[in-house]
C-alpha cells in the first residue's frame, strides 16, 4: 500500500516536471522569457506577453470549468482578502518592472540560461521567506479585508458560464484590437 502511494507520488512529480518543462518551452517560444520583449510590453510597444496572458486566461477558465463539470473535481477558491491582494500586486508589479520577468517567466528564462533570472528567483525565494517570517504578525491585518472564498460569478450573482463567455469575448476583442492597431 505504501509502495503504491510512493509510486503514485513519483508519477505525479514526473508529470508535473514534464508539464513544467513544456510550459517553459512554450513561454520561451512565445517570447515571454525575453527581457527585451517584456520591457517592450511595459513600454506599450509589443503586446506579445499580454496576448499570451489573455490566451492563458481564456484557456484556463474554459478548461477548469469543463473539468469541474465533467469530473468529480470541484472548485476550491481561496479566500478573497482585498488588502493583501493590492499590496501583493504592487510588490509583484515593482518586481516585474525591475526584473522584466514574473515568477513563471523567470523560471523559464533561468532554464534558457539568462543570468539575471537567477537573481530574480533568489529574490522571490528571499521574499517568500520574509513573508513567512512576518505572517504571524500580519495575519490579523489580512483577515480584516476578508470577503470569503468568493468567485466572480458568485460576487455578481450570475451563472459562471456567462462570466466565462463575457470575459472570453472581451479578452478576444482586446487582442483583436491590439492586432489591428
C-alpha contacts under 8 A as a table, 3 or more apart, distances in Angstrom:
res1	aa1	res2	aa2	distance
1	X	4	X	5.18
1	X	5	X	6.41
2	X	5	X	5.13
2	X	6	X	6.17
3	X	6	X	4.94
3	X	7	X	6.12
4	X	7	X	5.10
4	X	8	X	6.12
5	X	8	X	5.04
5	X	9	X	6.21
6	X	9	X	5.15
6	X	10	X	6.29
7	X	10	X	5.02
7	X	11	X	6.25
8	X	11	X	5.08
8	X	12	X	6.23
9	X	12	X	5.00
9	X	13	X	6.15
10	X	13	X	5.09
10	X	14	X	6.12
11	X	14	X	5.08
11	X	15	X	6.02
12	X	15	X	5.08
12	X	16	X	6.01
13	X	16	X	5.03
13	X	17	X	6.04
14	X	17	X	5.02
14	X	18	X	6.13
15	X	18	X	5.11
15	X	19	X	6.08
16	X	19	X	5.12
16	X	20	X	6.00
17	X	20	X	4.99
17	X	21	X	6.18
18	X	21	X	5.09
18	X	22	X	6.15
19	X	22	X	5.01
19	X	23	X	5.96
20	X	23	X	4.95
20	X	24	X	6.03
21	X	24	X	5.08
21	X	25	X	6.06
22	X	25	X	5.01
22	X	26	X	6.19
23	X	26	X	5.16
23	X	27	X	6.13
24	X	27	X	5.02
24	X	28	X	6.12
24	X	104	X	7.83
24	X	105	X	7.47
24	X	107	X	7.44
24	X	108	X	4.67
24	X	111	X	7.67
25	X	28	X	5.13
25	X	29	X	6.11
25	X	108	X	7.31
26	X	29	X	5.00
26	X	30	X	5.94
27	X	30	X	5.10
27	X	31	X	6.26
27	X	32	X	5.16
27	X	33	X	6.28
27	X	105	X	6.85
27	X	108	X	6.83
28	X	31	X	5.12
28	X	32	X	5.73
28	X	33	X	5.16
28	X	34	X	7.30
28	X	108	X	6.65
28	X	109	X	7.32
28	X	112	X	7.93
29	X	32	X	7.68
30	X	48	X	7.55
30	X	49	X	7.96
30	X	52	X	7.51
31	X	34	X	5.41
31	X	37	X	6.56
31	X	48	X	7.26
31	X	49	X	7.42
32	X	35	X	7.93
32	X	37	X	6.91
32	X	38	X	6.68
32	X	48	X	7.61
32	X	49	X	5.78
32	X	105	X	6.17
33	X	37	X	7.96
33	X	38	X	7.65
33	X	101	X	7.14
33	X	105	X	5.15
33	X	106	X	6.88
33	X	108	X	6.07
33	X	109	X	4.83
34	X	37	X	5.38
34	X	38	X	6.39
34	X	109	X	7.23
35	X	38	X	5.16
35	X	39	X	6.16
35	X	100	X	5.70
35	X	101	X	7.09
36	X	39	X	5.06
36	X	40	X	6.02
37	X	40	X	5.02
37	X	41	X	6.14
37	X	46	X	6.62
37	X	48	X	7.49
37	X	49	X	7.66
38	X	41	X	4.99
38	X	42	X	6.35
38	X	49	X	6.95
38	X	100	X	5.64
38	X	101	X	6.92
39	X	42	X	5.04
39	X	43	X	6.17
39	X	97	X	7.78
39	X	100	X	6.04
40	X	43	X	4.89
40	X	44	X	6.04
40	X	45	X	4.94
40	X	46	X	5.16
40	X	47	X	7.83
41	X	44	X	4.93
41	X	45	X	5.74
41	X	46	X	4.84
41	X	47	X	5.41
41	X	48	X	7.28
41	X	49	X	6.72
41	X	50	X	7.55
42	X	45	X	7.64
42	X	97	X	7.34
43	X	46	X	7.83
44	X	47	X	6.89
46	X	49	X	7.81
47	X	50	X	5.21
47	X	51	X	6.29
47	X	178	X	7.45
48	X	51	X	5.26
48	X	52	X	6.31
49	X	52	X	4.99
49	X	53	X	6.16
50	X	53	X	5.08
50	X	54	X	6.09
51	X	54	X	5.09
51	X	55	X	5.99
51	X	175	X	6.16
52	X	55	X	5.17
52	X	56	X	6.13
53	X	56	X	5.06
53	X	57	X	6.17
54	X	57	X	5.04
54	X	58	X	6.26
54	X	171	X	6.14
54	X	172	X	7.74
54	X	175	X	7.83
55	X	58	X	5.25
55	X	59	X	6.09
56	X	59	X	5.11
56	X	60	X	5.79
57	X	60	X	5.11
57	X	61	X	5.98
58	X	61	X	5.27
58	X	62	X	6.24
58	X	164	X	7.78
58	X	167	X	7.69
58	X	168	X	5.62
58	X	171	X	7.79
59	X	62	X	5.40
59	X	63	X	5.82
60	X	63	X	5.07
60	X	64	X	5.74
61	X	64	X	5.43
61	X	65	X	6.24
61	X	164	X	6.51
62	X	65	X	5.41
62	X	66	X	6.06
62	X	164	X	6.96
63	X	66	X	5.18
63	X	67	X	6.16
64	X	67	X	5.17
64	X	68	X	6.23
65	X	68	X	4.92
65	X	69	X	6.02
66	X	69	X	5.01
66	X	70	X	6.05
67	X	70	X	5.25
67	X	71	X	5.69
67	X	73	X	6.95
68	X	71	X	5.61
68	X	72	X	6.77
68	X	73	X	5.15
68	X	74	X	5.40
68	X	75	X	6.98
69	X	72	X	7.90
76	X	149	X	7.89
77	X	149	X	5.34
77	X	150	X	6.80
77	X	151	X	6.94
78	X	148	X	7.80
78	X	149	X	5.19
78	X	150	X	7.75
79	X	146	X	6.75
79	X	147	X	6.77
79	X	148	X	4.62
79	X	149	X	3.93
79	X	150	X	6.77
80	X	145	X	7.99
80	X	146	X	5.74
80	X	147	X	5.23
80	X	148	X	5.48
80	X	149	X	5.78
80	X	150	X	6.47
81	X	84	X	6.01
81	X	85	X	6.32
81	X	142	X	6.42
81	X	143	X	6.82
81	X	144	X	7.85
81	X	145	X	5.08
81	X	146	X	4.32
81	X	147	X	6.09
81	X	148	X	7.50
82	X	85	X	4.94
82	X	86	X	6.21
82	X	145	X	5.73
82	X	146	X	6.88
82	X	147	X	7.71
83	X	86	X	5.29
83	X	87	X	6.36
83	X	142	X	6.78
83	X	145	X	5.93
84	X	87	X	5.01
84	X	88	X	5.77
84	X	142	X	6.00
85	X	88	X	5.10
85	X	89	X	5.87
86	X	89	X	5.03
86	X	90	X	6.24
87	X	90	X	5.17
87	X	91	X	6.31
88	X	91	X	5.06
88	X	92	X	5.98
89	X	92	X	4.98
89	X	93	X	5.96
90	X	93	X	5.00
90	X	94	X	6.21
91	X	94	X	5.24
91	X	95	X	6.21
92	X	95	X	5.14
92	X	96	X	5.96
92	X	102	X	7.66
93	X	96	X	4.98
93	X	97	X	6.05
94	X	97	X	5.13
94	X	98	X	6.07
95	X	98	X	5.16
95	X	99	X	5.82
95	X	100	X	7.66
95	X	101	X	7.77
95	X	102	X	7.54
96	X	99	X	5.38
96	X	100	X	5.08
96	X	101	X	5.19
96	X	102	X	5.43
97	X	100	X	5.28
97	X	101	X	7.60
99	X	102	X	7.89
99	X	116	X	7.69
99	X	117	X	7.69
99	X	120	X	6.52
101	X	104	X	7.89
101	X	105	X	5.59
101	X	106	X	5.30
101	X	117	X	7.60
101	X	120	X	7.86
102	X	105	X	5.36
102	X	106	X	5.70
103	X	106	X	5.05
103	X	107	X	6.33
103	X	121	X	7.30
103	X	124	X	7.62
104	X	107	X	5.36
104	X	108	X	6.37
105	X	108	X	4.84
105	X	109	X	5.87
106	X	109	X	4.99
106	X	110	X	5.98
106	X	117	X	5.22
106	X	118	X	7.73
106	X	120	X	6.72
106	X	121	X	6.62
107	X	110	X	5.04
107	X	111	X	6.27
107	X	117	X	7.19
107	X	121	X	7.15
108	X	111	X	5.02
108	X	112	X	6.53
109	X	112	X	5.03
109	X	113	X	6.49
109	X	114	X	5.41
109	X	117	X	6.01
110	X	113	X	5.10
110	X	114	X	5.14
110	X	115	X	6.78
110	X	116	X	7.98
110	X	117	X	5.21
110	X	118	X	5.99
111	X	114	X	7.41
114	X	117	X	5.57
114	X	118	X	7.31
115	X	118	X	5.46
115	X	119	X	7.30
116	X	119	X	5.40
116	X	120	X	6.62
117	X	120	X	4.89
117	X	121	X	6.18
118	X	121	X	5.16
118	X	122	X	6.18
119	X	122	X	5.02
119	X	123	X	6.06
120	X	123	X	4.94
120	X	124	X	6.19
121	X	124	X	5.00
121	X	125	X	6.25
122	X	125	X	5.13
122	X	126	X	6.17
123	X	126	X	5.07
123	X	127	X	5.99
124	X	127	X	4.97
124	X	128	X	6.06
125	X	128	X	5.06
125	X	129	X	6.20
126	X	129	X	5.05
126	X	130	X	6.16
127	X	130	X	5.04
127	X	131	X	6.11
128	X	131	X	5.09
128	X	132	X	6.15
129	X	132	X	5.09
129	X	133	X	6.20
130	X	133	X	5.10
130	X	134	X	6.29
131	X	134	X	5.29
131	X	135	X	5.75
132	X	135	X	5.23
132	X	136	X	7.94
133	X	136	X	7.24
134	X	137	X	5.40
134	X	138	X	6.47
135	X	138	X	5.14
135	X	139	X	5.67
136	X	139	X	5.52
137	X	140	X	7.42
138	X	141	X	5.24
138	X	142	X	6.36
139	X	142	X	5.04
139	X	143	X	6.27
140	X	143	X	5.12
140	X	144	X	6.43
141	X	144	X	5.39
141	X	145	X	7.58
142	X	145	X	6.20
142	X	146	X	7.15
143	X	146	X	5.16
147	X	150	X	6.88
150	X	154	X	6.11
150	X	155	X	6.33
151	X	154	X	5.23
151	X	155	X	6.02
152	X	155	X	4.90
152	X	156	X	6.07
152	X	160	X	7.87
152	X	163	X	7.39
153	X	156	X	5.26
153	X	157	X	5.59
153	X	158	X	5.05
153	X	159	X	5.95
153	X	160	X	5.03
153	X	163	X	6.29
154	X	157	X	4.79
154	X	158	X	6.55
158	X	162	X	6.95
158	X	163	X	7.50
159	X	162	X	5.56
159	X	163	X	7.02
160	X	163	X	5.24
160	X	164	X	6.28
161	X	164	X	4.89
161	X	165	X	5.90
162	X	165	X	5.10
162	X	166	X	5.89
163	X	166	X	5.12
163	X	167	X	5.95
164	X	167	X	5.34
164	X	168	X	5.92
165	X	168	X	5.11
165	X	169	X	6.13
166	X	169	X	5.24
166	X	170	X	6.14
167	X	170	X	5.02
167	X	171	X	5.94
168	X	171	X	5.29
168	X	172	X	5.95
169	X	172	X	5.15
169	X	173	X	5.98
170	X	173	X	5.11
170	X	174	X	6.19
171	X	174	X	5.07
171	X	175	X	6.23
172	X	175	X	5.10
172	X	176	X	6.12
173	X	176	X	4.98
173	X	177	X	6.09
174	X	177	X	5.08
174	X	178	X	6.11
175	X	178	X	5.07
175	X	179	X	6.31
176	X	179	X	5.14
176	X	180	X	6.30
177	X	180	X	4.99
177	X	181	X	6.19
178	X	181	X	5.21
